[in-house]
Amino acid sequence: MDWNYFSPYIRLALNSYVSPPFSIVNRVIFDYELLYVKEGEIQVIIGSKTYKGVKGDIFFFRPREPHTIHFISKPYVHQPHVHFDL
């Protein structure tokens, strides 16, 4: 791959604060997403695997990959995230 021609298209960039209890269940997206846990704690389920996300963690979601996100820390989770296509 020639990285000189790598130019992602940013579809959406958000700086979100989410207050628990809140969950996104069986979500499927059609682009890529990078989710950064800036503050707080989340639980991410992809397939049969469960991951704990804490401050400083980054999650990468692929298109058509079903996943669930539980926002579990109070008073909020600060989670900047970017949706993009390649």
HELIX and SHEET records of a PDB file:
HELIX    1   1 TRP A    3  TYR A    5  5                                   3    
SHEET    1   A 4 TYR A   9  VAL A  18  0                                        
SHEET    2   A 4 VAL A  77  ASP A  85 -1                                        
SHEET    3   A 4 TYR A  32  TYR A  36 -1                                        
SHEET    4   A 4 ILE A  58  PHE A  61 -1                                        
SHEET    1   B 4 PHE A  22  ARG A  27  0                                        
SHEET    2   B 4 HIS A  67  PHE A  71 -1                                        
SHEET    3   B 4 GLU A  41  ILE A  46 -1                                        
SHEET    4   B 4 LYS A  49  VAL A  54 -1                                        
END                                                                             
